């Protein structure tokens, strides 16, 4: 199995067999670093940069699965991120993929426990 990771400092990530590390700052306004590549699975956690959301959706192979979780409005009560520019608006993740991907599951939830947060989560599949 091959895994591709994108990070502005990929050397901070552990090495693993089959892992391809790509150094890129996705927020610098540069071009999408993955070109026309397609992926069977894309996982995004704790990250939001709205301009690249369409690129993420386009990078899914036919039948590919998107798993995305990041912070939403309301999280400012618990700490960072607290800037509304970095927090999803109500239903935003579902609205962003609607009509392009089949939404399997979506939730907007407040997490309790030792690290409380407000997040949106989505599992969505690209058409085959």
N, C-alpha and C positions, 0 to 999 in steps of 0.2 A: 504494500500500500504506500502511496506517495502522498505526502502532506506538504502544502505550501503555506508558509507563514509570512506575513508582512508586518514589519515593525520598523520604527525609525532607528532603533538600536537592537538589531537582531542578535548581536553577540551576547546580550543579556539573557537570551533564551537558551535553554539547554539543547544540546545536540541530541539527535535521535536518528535511528536508521530510517531512511526514506524521507527525512525532513529537508525541504528546500527552503532556505531563508532568503527573503528579499528585503533589502534595505530600502525603505521609502517612507517619507513623511507624507501621509495621506492628506494632511491639512495645509500643505504649502502652496496649493493652487497649481501644482504641476499636473502632468498627464497621469491617467490611471496606469499604474505600474504593471498591470497584468495583461495589457493589450487585449487581444481577442480570445484569451484563454477561457475555457469553460470548466466548471467544477461540479462534481456530483453532490458535494456537500459544502456549504459555507457556514461557518460559525463565527458570530460576532458577539463579543461580550464587553459590557461597560465602555462602549465607544459610540459616539454620535458625531458625525460630520455630514450634515444634510446634503451638501453638493455631490457626494459620492454614492448616495443611496441608489440612484438609478444604475450606476456602474456595478454595484454589488448585485442587484437583481439581474442585470444583463449577463453577469458572469456565471450564472447558473446554467448547467447543461440541461437539455430536455429531461424532464423528470427529476431534476436535481432538487435538493432540499435545503432550505434556508432556516437556520436556527439563530435567532437574534434576541438578545436581552440587553437592555441598558436602562439608564435612569430616566425617570419621568417627573413631571411637575408634582410637587409635594415633597420631593426628596430634599428640598432646601431646609426643611425642618430638622433633618438629620445630619447635615454637614455638606461636604462636597460630593459631587458638584452641586452648586446652589445657583449658579447663573442660569436663568431661563433659556439662554441661547444653547445650553448644553443639556437641556432636559426636554424629553418628548412631551408634546401637548397631548391632551386626552385623545386616545384612539389613533394617534398619528402613525404609529407603525403599521397598523392594519390598513389605514387609509392609503398609505404610501404604496403598498403592494397590491391593493385591491384592483381587480381587473387584469393584473399581470401575472399573479400567482394564485394558486388555490390555497386559501388559508385553512390549515388543518386545525390549529389551535391558536388562540390569542387571549392574553390576559393582561390586565393592568392591576397590580396588586401592591399592597403595603406589606413588606416583610418585617417580622418582628425579630426577636432574639438579640444576640450580642452586637449585631451589625444591621440595625434597622435601615430600610431603604424603601423607596417607591420605584417600582420598575414596570416596564412593559416587556412582555415576552411574546414571541411569535414563532410558530413552526409553519412553514409554507412551502408548497411544491410548485416547481415550474411545469408548464404543460409539456406533455410528452410529444 
